[in-house]
Amino acid sequence: MGMLPVRRRIPSAAAVVLATATAALATTGASVPAAASQAGGGVKPTVVLVHGAFADASGWNAVAERLLDRGYPVVAPPNPLRGLSNDATYVASVLKSIKGPIVLAGHSYGGAVITQAAAGNPNVKALVYVSAFMPDVGESPAGLSTKFTGSELGPALNPVPYTDATGSGVDLYIKTDKFHSVFGADLPESQTRLMAVEQRPVTQAGFAEKATAAAWKTIPSWFIVSKQDKAIAPDLERFEARRANSRTVEIDSSHVSMMSHPDVVTRQIRDAADRTGTGGKPAALADTGSRTRQLAAAGAVAAILVATGTTLTLTTRRRGRMTP
């Protein structure tokens, strides 16, 4: 579990400086310095949750609820499931609409989508893979599925031809009598029966589409391996996590670990936020040399006040060890 934010005592004079500087900057239209804006506990990242095939965003409900209770902004967009390039382009457009840092999580096929969607977006600070595909450039979810044994998804698929305004193709569903055992064996059968009825298919061509970017090569990643997964082989998940040097936990879970083990998934997401400096901690004061940073920040704020015509004398004195 991520560490709770460390609150540092700021001398009262410094507090006056911060408050006055903020007011002055507001009247001049300038932006508040990062040290001032984060001194009260920091800005939490927006957590974006991307679902996979045969599912919708409601699969993230338990995780989203826990994150919201912790004060994280959450977005769980619909994954079109029409093809890797199409889906990644759509999710990338959602990411571009979000201001500030992002922790991006993907389940199952959604892992392949975030791998491509996050590429080139500097706001994405961490990637969290939940029982997921994590392709390299030139790899597809379908191709990765053949690398290791342990998945029972292939024989359980039901291909259904479709036609829409863009043309025709084949949609892949999980057979309803196989859905519980393959997709969510540790959920109540009454729940998976409804999930099977309401499942959203992925296109066969899209599932075989190869990734053109691999964001995990440049963005820190976390991985949750589901040891009882029958949709994606656990050994494939381990291989992907090792290859990406992901921070990894393994749990006794079916494919839908975010539903059966939401506390574990939430902790990994929060750990990703904390370790990338976006978990609500005052990043500007996070280092052990915080005394020097406080004085530097105070000097910078004083300079701002002088620039706006305000004279300020700031006196600080050492307060001993900083306490939580």
Summary of the structure (lengths in Angstrom):
residues: 324
radius of gyration: 23.4
end to end distance: 17.8
largest distance: 75.7
contacts: 1091
relative contact order: 0.19
helix: 42%
strand: 15%
